[in-house]
Amino acid sequence: MPPPRLLADGLTLFEDVLPAPEQRALLAAVERWLSSGRRGALAGKAYQRPPDEWLRSGQSRETIQFGAYVKCNKVSHAAVPPLPAELARLLERLEAAAVFTAAQRPDSCCVNVYEPGCWLPPHVDSAAFDRPFFTLSLASAQRVVFGEHIGGERGEWHGELSVLMPEGSVLRLDGLAAGPWKHALPRATRRRVSLTFRKLGAESRARFEAIRQASAEAAEARRARCLAKKALRGRKPRVVAGEAGARLLWAWTMREHILARQSEVAVPASPWERRSDGAPGSCASAE
């Protein structure tokens, strides 16, 4: 692998990071993920297809997201799968090649599939992600335009800097290049696949983890209430762990306690009932 090239403040190009056989293997994995996503077989919102009007104009692309969900450059806590084994191994290789340090290791990936004619408007990646972030290019060499002011429209862009991203290369964005400078993708001349790796910032991670935890606790509470109602109706509970199990055990115990107390209360004998010796039952109001 040749030495990395510093192209601008924070913008570094690593060429020939992946040899051709590994590129082909990774592209085959992307095709499997795409096929699964189009069938609805990927978990959560991993697969996204752009709206029809965007497709007609060439804007945007098909995406597969792992580790974090991004829509219109906004990060949300929507469910997506974690990084698959193929991408975890790729990150190990990129770290070994000094593309990033262990502290900068990404935890998410957006797989982008650009058909010929597809383009992206000028933008700055969401501040919810730490800097730097990294884009691996596959399938064809295409350009990206950088600049504080990017002119043009509908995929015909011009700015301070235009960079060719060869197949098997990684472009690292940090410093000025990651913002306030914007970047835009001109219309692709051939099909291109890119993998953008980013690390969710600590504040965003904490916020999403709190949301996930609250959702999990709410779901467990709903389940516990449902099980408790079943227990109070006399249905024998199953063994359940955690807080739901504790609530269920309490409900079942209370039911058994109430039934036991009811059985201990003596029912007054009717004056018309006879005692076991055959004599009439007694009553204070009787003669």
Rosetta silent file (secondary structure, phi, psi, omega in degrees, C-alpha in Angstrom):
SEQUENCE: MPPPRLLADGLTLFEDVLPAPEQRALLAAVERWLSSGRRGALAGKAYQRPPDEWLRSGQSRETIQFGAYVKCNKVSHAAVPPLPAELARLLERLEAAAVFTAAQRPDSCCVNVYEPGCWLPPHVDSAAFDRPFFTLSLASAQRVVFGEHIGGERGEWHGELSVLMPEGSVLRLDGLAAGPWKHALPRATRRRVSLTFRKLGAESRARFEAIRQASAEAAEARRARCLAKKALRGRKPRVVAGEAGARLLWAWTMREHILARQSEVAVPASPWERRSDGAPGSCASAE
SCORE:     score description
SCORE:     0.000 S_00000001
   1 L     0.000  128.134 -179.954    0.000    0.000    0.000 S_00000001
   2 L   -69.177  162.295  179.153    1.477    3.392   -0.972 S_00000001
   3 L   -60.867  146.552  177.942    1.874    6.128    1.673 S_00000001
   4 L   -64.568  151.458 -179.246   -1.348    8.081    2.405 S_00000001
   5 E  -112.171  123.103  175.624   -1.798   11.407    0.645 S_00000001
   6 E   -84.035  114.265 -173.506   -2.893   14.513    2.550 S_00000001
   7 E   -96.423  -28.022 -179.851   -5.101   16.403    0.086 S_00000001
   8 E  -166.265  179.291 -179.464   -6.395   19.212    2.323 S_00000001
   9 L   -57.837  109.468  178.366   -6.897   20.044    5.983 S_00000001
  10 L    83.150   -1.436 -176.240   -8.102   16.761    7.499 S_00000001
  11 E  -107.653  113.489 -175.449   -8.587   15.045    4.131 S_00000001
  12 E  -127.346  133.999  178.883   -6.399   11.958    3.601 S_00000001
  13 E  -109.205  124.609  174.676   -6.547    9.383    0.807 S_00000001
  14 E  -107.135  115.758 -177.244   -5.348    5.807    1.423 S_00000001
  15 L  -100.244  154.019  177.186   -4.959    3.967   -1.884 S_00000001
  16 L    54.199   40.821  178.172   -4.843    0.215   -2.574 S_00000001
  17 L   -70.722  -39.380  179.884   -6.032   -0.620    0.933 S_00000001
  18 L  -115.511  127.336  174.633   -7.872   -3.714   -0.290 S_00000001
  19 L   -68.839  163.164 -174.081   -6.521   -6.017   -3.010 S_00000001
  20 H   -55.775  -43.730  179.896   -8.858   -7.016   -5.828 S_00000001
  21 H   -60.225  -38.974  179.815   -9.845  -10.470   -4.428 S_00000001
  22 H   -71.402  -31.834  174.442  -10.930   -8.916   -1.118 S_00000001
  23 H   -63.088  -43.938 -179.962  -12.850   -6.236   -2.968 S_00000001
  24 H   -63.858  -40.481  179.463  -14.749   -8.911   -4.883 S_00000001
  25 H   -64.381  -39.632  179.498  -15.535  -10.830   -1.696 S_00000001
  26 H   -69.178  -39.164  177.018  -16.837   -7.677   -0.030 S_00000001
  27 H   -63.663  -36.261  177.093  -18.948   -6.794   -3.064 S_00000001
  28 H   -63.869  -39.331  177.290  -20.447  -10.296   -2.966 S_00000001
  29 H   -64.377  -40.715  178.210  -21.408   -9.709    0.685 S_00000001
  30 H   -60.948  -41.751  179.165  -23.012   -6.391   -0.267 S_00000001
  31 H   -63.554  -36.854  177.076  -25.073   -8.141   -2.937 S_00000001
  32 H   -65.233  -43.172  179.355  -26.280  -10.683   -0.342 S_00000001
  33 H   -64.712  -41.041  178.201  -27.291   -7.884    2.033 S_00000001
  34 H   -60.932  -46.025 -179.927  -29.046   -6.040   -0.782 S_00000001
  35 H   -60.296  -43.619  178.821  -30.977   -9.138   -1.774 S_00000001
  36 H   -64.776  -42.679 -179.639  -32.038   -9.731    1.829 S_00000001
  37 H   -63.641  -41.674 -179.796  -33.018   -6.097    2.278 S_00000001
  38 H   -66.134  -27.355  177.070  -35.135   -5.988   -0.858 S_00000001
  39 L   -84.902   -4.379 -176.535  -36.995   -9.100    0.377 S_00000001
  40 L    78.038   21.334 -175.647  -37.573   -7.497    3.765 S_00000001
  41 L   -94.663   -2.572  176.117  -35.341  -10.066    5.441 S_00000001
  42 L   -90.930  143.807 -175.582  -33.004   -7.598    7.200 S_00000001
  43 L   -68.108  150.127  173.117  -33.887   -6.591   10.759 S_00000001
  44 L    57.598 -137.640 -178.104  -35.369   -3.209   11.624 S_00000001
  45 L  -104.800   32.688 -176.028  -34.734   -0.368    9.190 S_00000001
  46 L   -58.195  -42.806 -176.702  -31.423   -1.688    7.900 S_00000001
  47 E   -98.621  132.346  177.458  -32.448   -1.473    4.242 S_00000001
  48 E  -132.793  132.499  174.584  -33.644    1.803    2.744 S_00000001
  49 L  -110.965  133.499 -178.008  -34.768    2.537   -0.790 S_00000001
  50 L   -67.285  157.887  177.012  -35.034    6.192   -1.812 S_00000001
  51 L   -59.180  154.415 -176.858  -38.427    7.657   -2.765 S_00000001
  52 H   -58.388  -38.729 -178.114  -39.508    7.220   -6.376 S_00000001
  53 H   -66.914  -32.368  175.636  -39.218   10.945   -7.140 S_00000001
  54 H   -68.741  -41.004  179.470  -35.599   10.901   -5.958 S_00000001
  55 H   -61.939  -39.116 -179.320  -34.862    7.863   -8.094 S_00000001
  56 H   -64.691  -34.024 -179.284  -36.303    9.585  -11.158 S_00000001
  57 H   -87.774  -12.838 -177.997  -34.011   12.586  -10.636 S_00000001
  58 L    93.545   -6.655 -178.980  -30.996   10.436   -9.710 S_00000001
  59 E   -71.525  142.658  175.172  -30.737   11.839   -6.193 S_00000001
  60 L    75.684 -164.448 -171.032  -29.737    9.455   -3.368 S_00000001
  61 L  -170.250  168.979  170.808  -29.095    5.681   -3.509 S_00000001
  62 E   -74.713  143.133  178.893  -29.997    2.355   -1.896 S_00000001
  63 E  -134.673  152.184  170.162  -28.512    1.961    1.573 S_00000001
  64 E  -128.511  125.274 -173.765  -27.934   -0.743    4.146 S_00000001
  65 E  -116.392  133.735  177.427  -27.198    0.502    7.645 S_00000001
  66 E  -125.154  136.864  173.386  -25.499   -1.299   10.481 S_00000001
  67 L    87.552  -33.294  178.642  -24.903    0.006   13.991 S_00000001
  68 L  -156.984  146.106 -178.369  -26.776    3.317   13.624 S_00000001
  69 E  -105.951  126.240 -179.803  -29.766    4.538   11.645 S_00000001
  70 E  -126.230  130.912  175.022  -29.489    7.747    9.629 S_00000001
  71 E  -135.616  126.754 -177.365  -32.244    9.322    7.549 S_00000001
  72 L    52.661   40.705  176.287  -31.831   12.667    5.766 S_00000001
  73 L    67.792   17.073  176.069  -28.555   13.116    7.678 S_00000001
  74 E  -115.753  133.086 -177.601  -30.314   12.797   11.060 S_00000001
  75 E   -93.596  132.892  177.253  -29.424    9.987   13.459 S_00000001
  76 E  -129.736  174.262 -177.401  -32.208    8.259   15.391 S_00000001
  77 L   -91.089   14.215  178.959  -32.494    5.283   17.747 S_00000001
  78 L   -56.434  147.177 -173.737  -34.434    3.182   15.201 S_00000001
  79 L   -72.761  130.335  170.135  -33.418   -0.468   15.252 S_00000001
  80 L  -140.033  157.123 -179.985  -30.745   -1.688   12.836 S_00000001
  81 L   -68.788  158.706  173.281  -28.480   -4.765   13.060 S_00000001
  82 L   -73.091  174.113  178.736  -24.963   -4.499   14.492 S_00000001
  83 L   -59.382  129.161  176.935  -21.903   -4.680   12.268 S_00000001
  84 L   -72.729  168.206 -175.813  -21.724   -8.122   10.593 S_00000001
  85 H   -58.821  -37.502 -178.901  -18.620  -10.285   10.845 S_00000001
  86 H   -60.492  -39.725 -178.498  -17.396   -9.268    7.377 S_00000001
  87 H   -78.253  -31.804  175.889  -17.276   -5.608    8.369 S_00000001
  88 H   -63.236  -41.221  177.536  -15.749   -6.315   11.778 S_00000001
  89 H   -66.979  -38.370  178.220  -12.871   -8.110   10.024 S_00000001
  90 H   -62.263  -41.495  178.705  -12.537   -5.250    7.546 S_00000001
  91 H   -62.697  -37.414  176.646  -12.220   -2.753   10.402 S_00000001
  92 H   -60.993  -40.990 -179.957   -9.433   -4.852   11.908 S_00000001
  93 H   -66.505  -42.212 -179.574   -7.598   -4.673    8.599 S_00000001
  94 H   -67.060  -36.326  176.837   -8.075   -0.902    8.311 S_00000001
  95 H   -66.366  -40.749  178.197   -6.848   -0.367   11.859 S_00000001
  96 H   -63.909  -28.777  178.470   -3.781   -2.499   11.122 S_00000001
  97 L   -85.012    5.769  177.658   -3.160   -0.294    8.055 S_00000001
  98 L    65.521   27.475  173.423   -3.197    2.797   10.335 S_00000001
  99 L   -70.150  -33.542  175.035   -6.292    4.254    8.663 S_00000001
 100 L  -150.672  166.169  178.608   -7.569    4.922   12.184 S_00000001
 101 L   -92.951  171.264  178.264   -6.543    4.243   15.783 S_00000001
 102 H   -60.391  -38.009 -179.782   -8.210    1.906   18.263 S_00000001
 103 H   -68.515  -24.290 -178.798   -9.852    4.913   19.945 S_00000001
 104 H   -95.517    1.594 -173.819  -11.269    6.035   16.579 S_00000001
 105 L   -55.862  123.737 -178.013  -12.573    2.600   15.572 S_00000001
 106 L   -67.290  156.051  175.223  -16.046    3.033   14.012 S_00000001
 107 L  -122.768    9.744  178.219  -19.118    1.272   15.376 S_00000001
 108 E  -145.745  159.737  178.674  -21.463    1.859   12.429 S_00000001
 109 E  -147.935  134.310  171.758  -21.463    1.510    8.660 S_00000001
 110 E  -111.285  115.306  177.543  -23.672    2.828    5.899 S_00000001
 111 E   -89.758  121.085 -176.299  -23.396    0.754    2.730 S_00000001
 112 E  -112.438  132.048  178.808  -24.271    2.938   -0.275 S_00000001
 113 E  -120.068  108.584 -178.554  -25.111    1.585   -3.722 S_00000001
 114 E  -101.639  118.695  172.850  -25.010    4.223   -6.476 S_00000001
 115 L   -82.906  162.563  178.685  -26.353    3.278   -9.869 S_00000001
 116 L   -53.827  132.375 -178.764  -25.154    5.245  -12.930 S_00000001
 117 L    94.772  -10.274  179.900  -26.527    8.778  -12.774 S_00000001
 118 L   -75.917  148.627 -178.679  -26.972    8.816   -8.979 S_00000001
 119 E  -150.378  165.103  175.372  -25.698   11.844   -7.043 S_00000001
 120 E  -128.190  141.737  179.372  -25.775   13.445   -3.591 S_00000001
 121 E   -75.406  165.799  177.399  -26.256   17.148   -2.777 S_00000001
 122 E   -59.807  136.076 -179.507  -23.719   19.175   -0.755 S_00000001
 123 E  -161.337  165.799  170.419  -23.838   18.290    2.936 S_00000001
 124 L  -117.896  130.245 -178.950  -21.874   17.895    6.181 S_00000001
 125 L   -59.507  147.938 -175.235  -22.205   14.557    7.958 S_00000001
 126 L   -50.449  138.197  177.198  -24.238   14.640   11.163 S_00000001
 127 L   -70.441   -6.573  175.838  -22.506   16.033   14.250 S_00000001
 128 L   -67.611  -17.154  178.727  -23.878   13.015   16.143 S_00000001
 129 E   -99.678  142.879  174.533  -20.838   11.145   14.783 S_00000001
 130 L   -68.544  160.735  170.102  -17.298   11.642   15.988 S_00000001
 131 L  -106.204  146.056    1.262  -14.563   12.783   13.647 S_00000001
 132 L   -81.851  169.657  168.063  -12.791   11.370   11.715 S_00000001
 133 E  -131.917  170.420 -163.489  -14.963    9.128    9.555 S_00000001
 134 E  -141.494  142.425  177.097  -13.995    7.003    6.559 S_00000001
 135 E  -126.944  121.457  175.030  -15.324    5.966    3.146 S_00000001
 136 E   -95.899  129.758 -177.979  -14.181    2.835    1.307 S_00000001
 137 E  -105.232  136.725  179.987  -14.866    2.887   -2.454 S_00000001
 138 E  -137.246  160.861  170.519  -15.636   -0.220   -4.524 S_00000001
 139 L    80.325  -36.995  175.401  -16.810   -1.187   -8.035 S_00000001
 140 L  -162.288  157.766  176.571  -15.685    2.009   -9.819 S_00000001
 141 L   -89.353  124.527 -179.493  -13.572    5.136   -9.354 S_00000001
 142 E  -134.962  167.588 -175.789  -15.726    8.248   -8.890 S_00000001
 143 E  -103.347  154.988  170.772  -15.226   11.838   -7.753 S_00000001
 144 E  -130.632  140.747 -177.677  -16.294   13.798   -4.697 S_00000001
 145 E  -107.719  133.044  178.891  -16.316   17.613   -4.533 S_00000001
 146 E  -117.758  153.162  173.176  -15.312   19.543   -1.395 S_00000001
 147 E   164.128  156.447  174.511  -15.640   23.186   -0.486 S_00000001
 148 L   -69.245  -32.806  177.548  -17.088   25.766    1.832 S_00000001
 149 L  -128.986  110.598  179.530  -19.224   26.892   -1.081 S_00000001
 150 L  -106.295  124.150 -179.231  -20.216   24.209   -3.606 S_00000001
 151 E  -102.488  170.545  179.626  -21.989   25.426   -6.710 S_00000001
 152 E   110.435 -172.424  179.518  -24.074   23.674   -9.340 S_00000001
 153 E  -159.758  154.340  172.229  -27.250   21.647   -9.269 S_00000001
 154 L    46.897   47.555  174.159  -28.662   18.138   -9.718 S_00000001
 155 L    89.899    0.703  175.643  -25.352   16.316   -9.659 S_00000001
 156 E  -108.960   91.806 -170.098  -23.286   18.841  -11.583 S_00000001
 157 E  -113.156  151.491  171.816  -21.094   20.248   -8.802 S_00000001
 158 E  -144.536  141.750 -178.911  -17.998   22.434   -8.570 S_00000001
 159 L  -155.441 -165.628 -176.923  -16.046   23.529   -5.494 S_00000001
 160 L   -65.405  -28.408 -173.564  -12.590   24.233   -4.107 S_00000001
 161 E  -146.937  135.273  173.617  -11.422   20.626   -4.493 S_00000001
 162 E  -119.747  127.579 -174.216  -12.367   17.588   -6.578 S_00000001
 163 E  -121.274  130.251  173.547  -10.999   14.206   -5.462 S_00000001
 164 E   -86.104  129.254  179.718  -10.961   10.937   -7.391 S_00000001
 165 E  -106.637   98.596 -177.655  -11.699    7.938   -5.146 S_00000001
 166 L   -67.632  161.247  174.617  -10.125    4.843   -6.741 S_00000001
 167 L   -61.638  137.052  178.660  -11.456    1.330   -6.223 S_00000001
 168 L    79.608    8.253 -179.801  -10.123   -0.164   -3.008 S_00000001
 169 L   -98.791  160.383  175.194   -9.228    3.247   -1.554 S_00000001
 170 E  -124.412  128.400  175.687  -10.285    4.816    1.752 S_00000001
 171 E  -104.392  122.854 -178.600  -10.919    8.539    2.119 S_00000001
 172 E  -101.764  126.039 -178.899  -10.514    9.814    5.684 S_00000001
 173 E  -112.279  122.883  179.280  -12.439   12.993    6.627 S_00000001
 174 L  -149.915  175.509  174.218  -11.369   15.044    9.618 S_00000001
 175 H    54.020 -138.040 -177.612  -10.725   18.695   10.469 S_00000001
 176 H   -59.986  -36.991 -176.941  -11.913   21.232    7.900 S_00000001
 177 H   -64.484  -26.348 -179.596  -12.842   18.503    5.401 S_00000001
 178 H   -91.427    1.510 -179.293  -15.400   17.026    7.855 S_00000001
 179 L   136.694  130.714   20.273  -17.010   20.443    8.461 S_00000001
 180 L   -83.793   -8.253  174.768  -17.539   23.303    7.922 S_00000001
 181 L   -58.042  142.723  173.942  -16.516   22.239    4.413 S_00000001
 182 E   -99.795  166.618  171.374  -19.285   20.377    2.622 S_00000001
 183 E  -137.807  150.956 -177.540  -18.917   17.514    0.188 S_00000001
 184 E  -143.083  150.558  179.327  -21.114   16.438   -2.725 S_00000001
 185 E  -107.308  118.593  172.783  -21.126   13.535   -5.165 S_00000001
 186 L   -65.460  167.626  179.425  -21.450   14.289   -8.892 S_00000001
 187 L   -55.374  130.814  179.438  -23.489   11.919  -11.028 S_00000001
 188 L   -70.283  134.881  178.345  -21.894    8.486  -11.039 S_00000001
 189 L   -85.131  -22.358  176.036  -20.625    7.433  -14.452 S_00000001
 190 L  -142.866  169.095  177.518  -20.733    3.740  -13.452 S_00000001
 191 L   -61.079  134.879  179.192  -22.168    1.707  -10.601 S_00000001
 192 E  -134.155  141.371  173.949  -20.327    2.470   -7.371 S_00000001
 193 E  -119.528  130.068  175.843  -20.496    0.919   -3.903 S_00000001
 194 E  -128.461  150.454  176.356  -19.158    2.782   -0.897 S_00000001
 195 E  -122.009  112.467 -179.852  -18.960    1.877    2.778 S_00000001
 196 E  -100.082  117.736 -177.996  -18.941    4.854    5.140 S_00000001
 197 E  -103.257  129.604  179.772  -17.691    3.991    8.615 S_00000001
 198 E  -141.128  157.699  178.163  -18.455    6.312   11.529 S_00000001
 199 L  -112.930  123.488  179.392  -18.358    6.246   15.313 S_00000001
 200 E   -65.573  133.708 -179.399  -21.387    7.450   17.213 S_00000001
 201 L   -64.572  156.676 -176.024  -20.471   10.224   19.663 S_00000001
 202 H   -60.074  -41.368 -179.313  -20.580    9.567   23.413 S_00000001
 203 H   -64.046  -43.522  179.086  -23.506   11.930   23.984 S_00000001
 204 H   -66.651  -41.475  178.416  -25.586   10.326   21.238 S_00000001
 205 H   -59.532  -45.502 -178.969  -24.695    6.822   22.439 S_00000001
 206 H   -63.499  -41.167 -179.493  -25.762    7.675   25.995 S_00000001
 207 H   -65.382  -44.646 -179.871  -29.028    9.226   24.781 S_00000001
 208 H   -68.563  -35.577  178.067  -29.921    6.268   22.569 S_00000001
 209 H   -65.344  -39.125  177.475  -28.969    3.783   25.289 S_00000001
 210 H   -63.724  -40.111  178.321  -31.263    5.600   27.735 S_00000001
 211 H   -64.881  -44.621  179.327  -34.101    5.421   25.194 S_00000001
 212 H   -62.470  -42.055 -179.378  -33.483    1.705   24.592 S_00000001
 213 H   -64.461  -43.200  178.713  -33.357    1.027   28.326 S_00000001
 214 H   -63.299  -39.954  178.649  -36.587    2.925   28.952 S_00000001
 215 H   -64.584  -41.719  179.350  -38.291    1.058   26.102 S_00000001
 216 H   -64.941  -42.036  179.438  -37.116   -2.289   27.465 S_00000001
 217 H   -65.911  -39.430  178.136  -38.327   -1.439   30.975 S_00000001
 218 H   -64.427  -41.024  178.497  -41.702   -0.298   29.652 S_00000001
 219 H   -64.355  -41.164  179.216  -42.080   -3.529   27.674 S_00000001
 220 H   -66.010  -38.488  178.697  -41.169   -5.598   30.739 S_00000001
 221 H   -65.083  -41.579  177.551  -43.660   -3.670   32.864 S_00000001
 222 H   -61.775  -41.902  179.852  -46.434   -4.280   30.318 S_00000001
 223 H   -66.087  -39.658 -179.955  -45.612   -7.978   30.276 S_00000001
 224 H   -63.765  -41.766  179.177  -45.558   -8.117   34.070 S_00000001
 225 H   -63.950  -40.558  178.978  -48.999   -6.506   34.294 S_00000001
 226 H   -63.298  -45.251  179.929  -50.377   -8.962   31.757 S_00000001
 227 H   -66.080  -37.534  179.701  -48.929  -11.951   33.619 S_00000001
 228 H   -64.077  -39.821  177.597  -50.170  -10.609   36.957 S_00000001
 229 H   -62.548  -41.220  178.192  -53.727  -10.369   35.586 S_00000001
 230 H   -63.207  -40.427 -179.525  -53.509  -13.956   34.392 S_00000001
 231 H   -64.104  -41.590 -179.671  -52.221  -15.036   37.807 S_00000001
 232 H   -68.924  -20.940  175.698  -55.094  -13.301   39.625 S_00000001
 233 L   -85.123    0.349  174.889  -57.515  -15.101   37.331 S_00000001
 234 L    96.271    6.489  178.208  -56.121  -18.363   38.590 S_00000001
 235 L   -82.618  130.210 -177.575  -53.900  -19.359   35.701 S_00000001
 236 L   -64.643  124.551 -176.545  -50.746  -21.052   36.911 S_00000001
 237 L   -77.409  153.478  171.530  -47.784  -18.788   36.067 S_00000001
 238 L   -85.826  164.772  177.153  -44.658  -19.852   34.259 S_00000001
 239 L   -74.609  121.113 -178.078  -41.208  -19.223   35.698 S_00000001
 240 L  -127.577  132.823 -178.626  -40.174  -15.727   34.584 S_00000001
 241 L   -86.386  165.576  172.568  -36.881  -14.020   35.427 S_00000001
 242 H    78.659 -162.415 -176.379  -36.288  -10.398   36.341 S_00000001
 243 H   -63.861  -36.606  178.598  -38.705   -7.748   37.506 S_00000001
 244 H   -61.156  -41.198  178.360  -41.561   -9.291   35.552 S_00000001
 245 H   -64.895  -38.887  179.581  -41.038  -12.568   37.406 S_00000001
 246 H   -64.491  -42.071  178.935  -40.965  -10.799   40.761 S_00000001
 247 H   -66.332  -40.105  178.629  -44.249   -9.028   40.038 S_00000001
 248 H   -63.741  -43.071  179.045  -45.831  -12.229   38.834 S_00000001
 249 H   -62.228  -40.367  178.387  -44.692  -14.089   41.958 S_00000001
 250 H   -62.485  -45.593 -178.765  -46.144  -11.328   44.143 S_00000001
 251 H   -63.049  -43.259 -179.554  -49.500  -11.461   42.356 S_00000001
 252 H   -66.417  -40.272  179.609  -49.668  -15.237   42.578 S_00000001
 253 H   -64.105  -43.789  178.671  -48.686  -15.204   46.257 S_00000001
 254 H   -61.800  -40.555  178.320  -51.328  -12.590   47.072 S_00000001
 255 H   -62.012  -47.009  179.968  -53.969  -14.643   45.309 S_00000001
 256 H   -62.711  -37.173  179.415  -53.014  -17.776   47.206 S_00000001
 257 H   -64.805  -43.587  179.545  -52.984  -15.818   50.487 S_00000001
 258 H   -63.346  -43.328  179.577  -56.474  -14.423   49.846 S_00000001
 259 H   -63.486  -39.565  179.453  -57.840  -17.856   48.983 S_00000001
 260 H   -64.834  -42.574  179.315  -56.255  -19.335   52.103 S_00000001
 261 H   -63.986  -38.772  179.170  -57.759  -16.627   54.338 S_00000001
 262 H   -63.269  -36.215 -179.172  -61.149  -17.155   52.796 S_00000001
 263 H   -72.876  -21.872  179.895  -60.995  -20.857   53.592 S_00000001
 264 H   -82.552  -19.684 -177.813  -60.106  -20.089   57.239 S_00000001
 265 L   -74.551  123.626 -179.031  -63.189  -17.885   57.885 S_00000001
 266 L   -73.673  133.051  177.515  -65.923  -19.925   59.615 S_00000001
 267 L   -91.524  119.684 -177.746  -69.286  -19.732   57.913 S_00000001
 268 L   -55.514  139.845  179.730  -72.086  -19.351   60.568 S_00000001
 269 L   -74.940  141.610  176.960  -74.399  -22.353   60.708 S_00000001
 270 L   -73.169  143.888  177.899  -77.976  -21.816   59.636 S_00000001
 271 L   -63.554  -16.464 -178.566  -80.582  -22.323   62.392 S_00000001
 272 L   -92.010   -7.671  177.506  -82.289  -24.773   60.073 S_00000001
 273 L   -84.042  149.370  177.312  -79.195  -26.934   59.720 S_00000001
 274 E   -96.100  147.303  175.327  -78.718  -29.860   62.093 S_00000001
 275 L   -72.158  173.963 -178.509  -75.544  -30.471   64.027 S_00000001
 276 L   -63.673  -19.988  179.224  -73.555  -33.603   63.464 S_00000001
 277 L   -89.252    4.317  175.563  -75.444  -35.252   66.382 S_00000001
 278 L    94.550  -10.211  179.337  -78.735  -34.688   64.607 S_00000001
 279 L   -77.103  153.893  179.723  -79.966  -31.820   66.910 S_00000001
 280 E   -62.477  149.003  177.777  -81.253  -28.620   65.345 S_00000001
 281 L   -69.358  151.315 -177.280  -78.669  -25.897   64.862 S_00000001
 282 L   -91.896  154.973  177.837  -78.746  -23.050   67.436 S_00000001
 283 L  -153.396  138.347 -175.439  -79.480  -19.411   66.723 S_00000001
 284 L   -61.048  -28.870 -177.755  -79.602  -16.452   69.136 S_00000001
 285 L   -89.979   -1.735 -178.249  -83.015  -15.413   67.856 S_00000001
 286 L   -77.710  164.957  179.269  -84.512  -18.917   68.164 S_00000001
 287 L   -69.454    0.000    0.000  -86.861  -19.955   70.915 S_00000001
